[in-house]
Amino acid sequence: MSQHVWHERVVNWGLVALLVGVGVLSFDRASRGRFDFHHFYADARYVWEHGALNPDVPRYTRAEEDRQLLFYLPVVPLGLAPLTAFGQTPAALLWSAAQVAALGYSLRVLRRWTAPAGEPAPWSFALAVALALPALINTAQFNQLSYFVLALVLAGTCALDKDRPWAAGAAFAAAAVLKLLPVVVLPWLMLKRRWSAVAAFVATGVLVALLPPLVAFGPQRALEYHRQWWQINVRGDSAGGLLNMELPEHFIDHRNQSISQVLARWTWPQHRFAAAWQPVQLSPRNSERLAWGIAVLLAGGLLWATRRPWQQLSDARRHAELAAYALGMLVFSPLLRQYYLVWALPALVLLAKTARTTAPAPAGAAPRLARAGLGVWVVGMLAWAWPPPRLLGAHLLMLVAMGFFLLWATRVPAGGRGATTETRS
């Protein structure tokens, strides 16, 4: 058996084991009503039984009869309602199968990023997946929408690769309807002047978000549901960085790695989880302003780093920019939990691929930069089980540094000197 055939079998069986493990873990938690599947099932089941969203919108309690999906558009529980028709166990089975399908599709796309069709996947792909295991397992455990969002973002990227901008915009919009955070891709499409994709994004987002609730609930109730969503997410605590100290702990303690929460813990003495040492002390309002300022600077830097026109970029660079915006989905979120870290998988794959390249000047520094990005991820994963560094924003800093190293290591434009190819082991 040749080395390549042996290597391919090892990778394939490893991926099969991963998908089986994700499915088993997801079903185990979902069938027992654990973690976030309970929230999705509770509200979707209410819609299925009553033809309306749960009218009991809590302040910050989590009573069984309260609405669970406060941060999601009304179309999300409506779309999930048929899943609950036959009870919790069948719903859990379908949910877990969908999780496995979404992850499987994502891995298939990312594998093609590292090797042409028909060729065995390089070790870099296996390395990236192995490094991402903590995030992959945690996402399956929490049964969030993260796998679905990742699959849709990668589907949009594939559509752009095939010069299908309308399909790309629709896929990105579907991801944004599920989780809102993929809206950060829209400025990237505008920078690249992919106007058909922009139009498809806006049109699909509006139609998918508004039309089903209008048909299912009627204009009056649909308007009220969207007004509630707007109040909670755009005018409520989310817009202010979740700095309300009445919020449950998981919004404001070390588990939330958002810019606003990390800065508040560093600078606000009255924060319930304030850092033991604060370099400067600010009021909640000034802490919020500082967070917005840093977010604007990071967003401006991302836009500047991805300013080159579409036609001047290689496929690898386009993928790198989309991977950087996927990191932006995490960095700019007011709630950055560990089950979102799976969105860093595209960046990990590209960093691992670039780390195993041979390149002449001026791209000779690319492998070193990519290795630095991988090193930052490893350090961040080691900090996962230790609350003190997470309290100080270890994962937030990790993601920002990874985006910097990724964009710097892949900055060579299409046809430019220093294009790299991975060496095979």
C-alpha positions as CSV (number, residue, x, y, z in Angstrom):
1,M,0.0,0.0,0.0
2,S,1.4,3.4,-1.0
3,Q,2.0,6.1,1.5
4,H,-0.6,8.3,-0.2
5,V,-3.3,5.6,-0.1
6,W,-2.5,4.8,3.6
7,H,-2.7,8.5,4.4
8,E,-6.0,8.9,2.6
9,R,-7.5,6.0,4.5
10,V,-6.4,7.3,7.8
11,V,-7.9,10.7,7.1
12,N,-11.1,9.3,5.8
13,W,-11.7,7.0,8.7
14,G,-10.8,9.8,11.1
15,L,-13.4,12.0,9.5
16,V,-16.0,9.2,9.7
17,A,-15.3,8.7,13.4
18,L,-15.6,12.5,13.9
19,L,-19.0,12.7,12.2
20,V,-20.3,9.6,14.0
21,G,-19.1,11.1,17.3
22,V,-20.7,14.4,16.6
23,G,-24.0,12.7,15.7
24,V,-24.0,10.6,18.9
25,L,-23.1,13.5,21.1
26,S,-25.7,15.8,19.5
27,F,-28.5,13.2,19.8
28,D,-27.6,12.3,23.4
29,R,-27.9,15.9,24.5
30,A,-30.9,16.7,22.3
31,S,-32.9,13.6,23.3
32,R,-32.5,14.5,27.0
33,G,-33.4,18.1,26.4
34,R,-30.0,19.4,27.4
35,F,-28.4,22.7,26.5
36,D,-29.7,24.8,23.6
37,F,-31.7,22.1,21.8
38,H,-34.2,22.6,24.6
39,H,-34.6,26.3,23.7
40,F,-35.2,25.6,20.0
41,Y,-37.6,22.7,20.7
42,A,-39.6,24.6,23.3
43,D,-40.4,27.6,21.1
44,A,-40.8,25.6,17.9
45,R,-43.2,23.2,19.6
46,Y,-45.3,26.1,20.9
47,V,-45.6,27.4,17.3
48,W,-46.6,24.0,16.1
49,E,-49.3,23.6,18.8
50,H,-50.6,27.2,18.9
51,G,-49.8,28.8,15.6
52,A,-48.1,31.7,17.3
53,L,-44.9,32.6,19.1
54,N,-44.9,32.2,22.9
55,P,-46.5,35.4,24.2
56,D,-44.6,35.3,27.5
57,V,-41.4,37.2,26.8
58,P,-39.2,37.1,30.0
59,R,-37.0,39.8,31.2
60,Y,-34.0,37.5,32.0
61,T,-35.6,34.5,33.6
62,R,-35.7,31.1,32.0
63,A,-39.0,29.7,33.2
64,E,-40.3,26.7,31.2
65,E,-43.3,28.7,30.0
66,D,-41.2,31.7,28.8
67,R,-40.1,32.3,25.2
68,Q,-36.7,30.9,24.8
69,L,-35.4,32.3,21.5
70,L,-35.3,35.9,22.3
71,F,-32.4,36.7,20.0
72,Y,-33.7,35.0,16.9
73,L,-35.9,36.3,14.1
74,P,-39.5,35.0,14.3
75,V,-38.9,32.9,11.2
76,V,-36.5,30.7,13.1
77,P,-39.0,29.0,15.5
78,L,-41.5,29.1,12.7
79,G,-39.2,27.2,10.4
80,L,-38.3,24.7,13.1
81,A,-41.9,24.0,14.0
82,P,-42.5,21.0,11.7
83,L,-39.4,19.4,13.3
84,T,-41.4,19.0,16.5
85,A,-44.5,17.3,15.0
86,F,-43.8,13.8,16.4
87,G,-42.2,14.7,19.7
88,Q,-38.8,15.3,21.2
89,T,-37.0,12.1,20.3
90,P,-37.7,12.1,16.6
91,A,-36.9,15.9,16.6
92,A,-33.6,15.2,18.3
93,L,-32.8,12.5,15.7
94,L,-33.5,14.8,12.8
95,W,-31.7,17.7,14.4
96,S,-28.6,15.5,15.0
97,A,-28.7,14.2,11.4
98,A,-28.8,17.8,10.2
99,Q,-25.8,18.7,12.4
100,V,-23.8,15.8,10.9
101,A,-24.8,16.8,7.4
102,A,-23.8,20.4,7.9
103,L,-20.4,19.5,9.4
104,G,-19.8,16.9,6.7
105,Y,-20.5,19.4,3.9
106,S,-18.3,22.0,5.5
107,L,-15.4,19.5,5.8
108,R,-15.9,18.5,2.2
109,V,-15.6,22.1,1.1
110,L,-12.6,22.8,3.2
111,R,-10.9,19.6,2.0
112,R,-11.2,20.9,-1.5
113,W,-9.5,24.1,-0.5
114,T,-6.4,22.1,0.4
115,A,-6.2,19.6,-2.5
116,P,-7.5,19.5,-6.0
117,A,-10.4,17.1,-6.7
118,G,-9.4,13.5,-6.9
119,E,-6.1,14.0,-4.9
120,P,-5.7,12.8,-1.3
121,A,-6.2,15.4,1.4
122,P,-2.8,16.7,2.7
123,W,-1.7,16.4,6.3
124,S,-2.5,20.1,6.8
125,F,-6.2,19.4,6.5
126,A,-6.1,16.6,9.1
127,L,-4.0,18.9,11.3
128,A,-6.5,21.7,11.1
129,V,-9.4,19.4,12.0
130,A,-7.5,17.9,14.9
131,L,-6.7,21.3,16.3
132,A,-10.4,22.3,16.0
133,L,-11.6,19.2,17.9
134,P,-12.4,21.1,21.1
135,A,-14.6,23.5,19.2
136,L,-16.2,20.8,17.1
137,I,-17.1,18.7,20.2
138,N,-18.4,21.7,22.1
139,T,-20.6,22.8,19.2
140,A,-22.1,19.3,19.0
141,Q,-22.7,19.3,22.8
142,F,-24.6,22.6,22.8
143,N,-26.6,21.8,19.6
144,Q,-26.6,25.4,18.5
145,L,-27.0,26.7,14.9
146,S,-23.2,27.1,14.4
147,Y,-22.7,24.1,12.1
148,F,-25.6,25.3,9.9
149,V,-24.3,28.8,9.7
150,L,-20.8,27.5,8.8
151,A,-22.2,25.3,6.0
152,L,-24.2,28.1,4.5
153,V,-21.2,30.5,4.6
154,L,-19.1,27.9,2.8
155,A,-21.9,27.2,0.4
156,G,-21.9,30.9,-0.5
157,T,-18.1,30.8,-1.0
158,C,-18.4,27.8,-3.3
159,A,-21.1,29.6,-5.3
160,L,-18.8,32.6,-5.8
161,D,-16.0,30.2,-6.9
162,K,-18.3,28.9,-9.6
163,D,-19.3,32.4,-10.6
164,R,-22.9,32.0,-9.3
165,P,-23.3,35.3,-7.4
166,W,-27.1,35.0,-7.0
167,A,-26.8,31.7,-5.3
168,A,-23.9,33.0,-3.2
169,G,-25.9,36.0,-2.0
170,A,-28.9,33.7,-1.1
171,A,-26.7,31.3,0.9
172,F,-25.1,34.2,2.8
173,A,-28.5,35.7,3.5
174,A,-29.9,32.4,4.8
175,A,-27.0,32.2,7.2
176,A,-27.7,35.8,8.4
177,V,-31.4,35.0,8.9
178,L,-30.4,32.1,11.2
179,K,-27.8,34.0,13.2
180,L,-27.6,37.6,12.0
181,L,-23.8,37.7,12.5
182,P,-23.0,36.7,8.9
183,V,-24.3,40.2,7.9
184,V,-20.6,41.1,8.2
185,V,-20.1,39.4,4.8
186,L,-22.2,42.0,3.1
187,P,-19.6,44.8,3.2
188,W,-17.0,42.4,1.8
189,L,-19.3,41.6,-1.2
190,M,-19.7,45.4,-1.7
191,L,-16.0,46.0,-1.5
192,K,-15.5,43.3,-4.2
193,R,-18.3,44.9,-6.3
194,R,-20.2,41.6,-6.5
195,W,-23.4,43.5,-6.9
196,S,-25.5,40.6,-8.0
197,A,-24.5,38.8,-4.8
198,V,-25.3,41.9,-2.8
199,A,-28.8,42.2,-4.4
200,A,-29.5,38.5,-3.8
201,F,-28.3,38.8,-0.2
202,V,-30.7,41.7,0.5
203,A,-33.7,40.3,-1.4
204,T,-33.4,36.8,0.0
205,G,-32.8,38.1,3.6
206,V,-35.9,40.3,3.4
207,L,-38.1,37.6,1.8
208,V,-37.1,34.8,4.1
209,A,-37.2,36.8,7.3
210,L,-40.6,38.5,6.6
211,L,-42.7,36.5,4.2
212,P,-43.2,33.2,6.2
213,P,-44.2,35.0,9.4
214,L,-46.6,37.2,7.4
215,V,-48.3,34.1,5.9
216,A,-48.3,32.1,9.1
217,F,-49.1,34.7,11.7
218,G,-50.8,37.5,9.7
219,P,-49.6,41.1,9.3
220,Q,-50.5,42.3,12.8
221,R,-48.9,39.6,14.8
222,A,-45.9,39.4,12.5
223,L,-45.3,43.1,13.0
224,E,-45.6,42.8,16.7
225,Y,-43.1,39.8,16.8
226,H,-40.6,41.8,14.8
227,R,-41.1,44.8,17.0
228,Q,-40.3,42.7,20.0
229,W,-37.2,41.3,18.3
230,W,-36.0,44.8,17.4
231,Q,-36.5,46.0,21.0
232,I,-34.5,43.1,22.5
233,N,-31.7,42.9,19.9
234,V,-31.3,46.4,18.4
235,R,-32.5,48.7,21.1
236,G,-31.9,46.5,24.1
237,D,-29.0,45.1,26.0
238,S,-27.4,43.5,22.9
239,A,-26.8,46.9,21.4
240,G,-25.1,48.0,24.6
241,G,-22.8,45.0,24.8
242,L,-24.9,43.1,27.3
243,L,-23.6,45.2,30.2
244,N,-26.7,44.8,32.3
245,M,-25.6,43.1,35.5
246,E,-29.1,41.5,35.9
247,L,-28.3,39.2,33.0
248,P,-27.6,35.5,33.7
249,E,-24.0,34.7,34.4
250,H,-23.2,33.1,31.1
251,F,-23.8,36.5,29.4
252,I,-21.3,38.4,31.5
253,D,-18.7,36.0,33.0
254,H,-15.6,34.5,31.4
255,R,-17.7,32.5,28.9
256,N,-18.6,35.7,27.0
257,Q,-15.4,36.8,25.1
258,S,-17.0,39.7,23.3
259,I,-15.2,43.0,23.0
260,S,-17.7,44.8,25.3
261,Q,-17.6,42.2,28.0
262,V,-13.9,41.8,28.1
263,L,-13.3,45.6,28.3
264,A,-16.0,45.9,31.0
265,R,-14.3,43.3,33.1
266,W,-11.0,45.1,32.6
267,T,-12.3,48.6,33.3
268,W,-15.6,48.6,35.3
269,P,-15.1,48.2,39.0
270,Q,-18.7,47.4,39.7
271,H,-18.9,44.6,37.1
272,R,-20.0,41.3,38.8
273,F,-16.9,39.6,37.3
274,A,-14.5,42.4,37.3
275,A,-10.8,41.6,36.8
276,A,-8.7,41.6,40.0
277,W,-6.5,44.3,38.5
278,Q,-7.9,47.0,36.3
279,P,-5.4,49.2,34.4
280,V,-8.1,51.9,34.2
281,Q,-11.5,52.4,35.7
282,L,-14.4,53.6,33.6
283,S,-18.1,54.1,33.9
284,P,-20.3,51.6,32.1
285,R,-21.1,54.2,29.5
286,N,-17.4,55.0,28.8
287,S,-16.6,51.3,28.8
288,E,-19.2,50.8,26.1
289,R,-17.9,53.7,24.1
290,L,-14.4,52.3,24.3
291,A,-15.7,48.9,23.1
292,W,-17.4,50.6,20.1
293,G,-14.2,52.4,19.3
294,I,-12.1,49.3,19.3
295,A,-14.8,47.5,17.2
296,V,-14.8,50.3,14.6
297,L,-10.9,50.2,14.5
298,L,-10.9,46.4,13.9
299,A,-13.7,46.7,11.3
300,G,-11.8,49.5,9.5
301,G,-8.6,47.4,9.5
302,L,-10.5,44.4,8.1
303,L,-12.0,46.5,5.4
304,W,-8.7,48.0,4.5
305,A,-6.9,44.7,4.4
306,T,-9.5,43.2,2.1
307,R,-9.8,46.2,-0.2
308,R,-8.3,44.7,-3.4
309,P,-10.8,44.1,-6.2
310,W,-12.1,40.6,-6.9
311,Q,-10.3,40.3,-10.2
312,Q,-6.9,40.9,-8.6
313,L,-7.2,38.0,-6.1
314,S,-6.4,34.3,-6.3
315,D,-8.9,31.8,-5.2
316,A,-6.7,31.1,-2.1
317,R,-6.8,34.8,-1.2
318,R,-10.5,35.1,-1.7
319,H,-11.0,32.1,0.6
320,A,-8.7,33.7,3.2
321,E,-10.7,36.9,3.2
322,L,-13.9,35.0,3.7
323,A,-12.3,33.1,6.5
324,A,-11.2,36.4,8.1
325,Y,-14.8,37.6,7.9
326,A,-15.9,34.4,9.5
327,L,-13.6,35.3,12.4
328,G,-15.2,38.7,12.3
329,M,-18.6,37.1,12.9
330,L,-17.2,36.0,16.3
331,V,-15.2,39.1,17.1
332,F,-18.0,41.6,16.5
333,S,-20.7,39.5,18.3
334,P,-22.0,40.9,21.6
335,L,-22.1,37.3,22.8
336,L,-19.0,35.4,22.0
337,R,-19.4,31.9,23.4
338,Q,-17.1,28.9,22.8
339,Y,-19.6,27.0,20.6
340,Y,-19.1,29.8,18.0
341,L,-15.4,28.9,17.7
342,V,-16.2,26.4,15.0
343,W,-16.4,29.3,12.6
344,A,-12.7,29.6,12.9
345,L,-12.3,26.2,11.1
346,P,-11.8,27.8,7.6
347,A,-9.1,30.0,9.0
348,L,-7.4,27.0,10.7
349,V,-7.5,25.1,7.4
350,L,-5.9,27.9,5.5
351,L,-3.3,28.6,8.2
352,A,-2.3,24.9,8.3
353,K,-2.1,24.8,4.5
354,T,0.1,27.9,4.3
355,A,2.3,26.7,7.1
356,R,3.4,23.7,5.0
357,T,4.3,25.6,1.9
358,T,7.6,26.4,0.2
359,A,7.8,29.8,-1.3
360,P,10.4,32.2,-2.7
361,A,10.7,35.9,-1.6
362,P,8.6,37.9,-1.0
363,A,6.2,35.2,0.2
364,G,8.8,33.2,2.2
365,A,7.6,34.6,5.4
366,A,4.1,33.2,4.8
367,P,4.7,29.8,6.4
368,R,6.2,31.4,9.6
369,L,3.2,33.8,9.9
370,A,0.8,30.9,9.4
371,R,2.6,28.8,12.1
372,A,2.3,31.8,14.4
373,G,-1.5,31.9,13.7
374,L,-1.7,28.2,14.5
375,G,0.3,28.7,17.7
376,V,-2.1,31.4,18.9
377,W,-5.0,28.9,18.4
378,V,-3.2,26.2,20.4
379,V,-2.5,28.6,23.3
380,G,-6.1,29.7,23.2
381,M,-7.4,26.2,23.4
382,L,-5.1,25.5,26.3
383,A,-6.7,28.4,28.1
384,W,-10.2,26.9,27.5
385,A,-10.2,25.0,30.8
386,W,-8.8,27.9,32.9
387,P,-11.3,30.7,33.6
388,P,-8.9,33.4,34.6
389,P,-7.3,34.0,31.1
390,R,-10.8,33.7,29.6
391,L,-12.0,36.3,32.0
392,L,-9.3,38.6,30.5
393,G,-10.3,37.8,26.9
394,A,-7.9,35.0,25.9
395,H,-10.2,33.8,23.0
396,L,-11.0,37.3,21.8
397,L,-7.3,38.1,21.5
398,M,-6.7,34.7,19.9
399,L,-9.3,35.4,17.1
400,V,-8.0,38.9,16.4
401,A,-4.4,37.6,16.1
402,M,-5.4,34.7,13.9
403,G,-7.2,37.1,11.5
404,F,-4.1,39.3,11.4
405,F,-1.7,36.4,10.7
406,L,-4.1,34.8,8.1
407,L,-4.5,38.0,6.1
408,W,-0.8,38.8,6.2
409,A,0.3,35.3,5.2
410,T,-2.0,35.1,2.2
411,R,-1.6,38.7,0.9
412,V,-0.1,37.7,-2.5
413,P,-2.6,38.7,-5.3
414,A,-3.6,36.5,-8.2
415,G,-0.7,35.9,-10.6
416,G,1.7,37.6,-8.2
417,R,5.2,36.4,-7.2
418,G,5.4,34.0,-4.3
419,A,2.4,31.8,-5.1
420,T,2.8,28.7,-3.0
421,T,2.0,25.1,-3.3
422,E,1.9,22.7,-0.4
423,T,4.6,20.1,-0.1
424,R,3.4,16.5,0.3
425,S,4.7,14.2,2.9
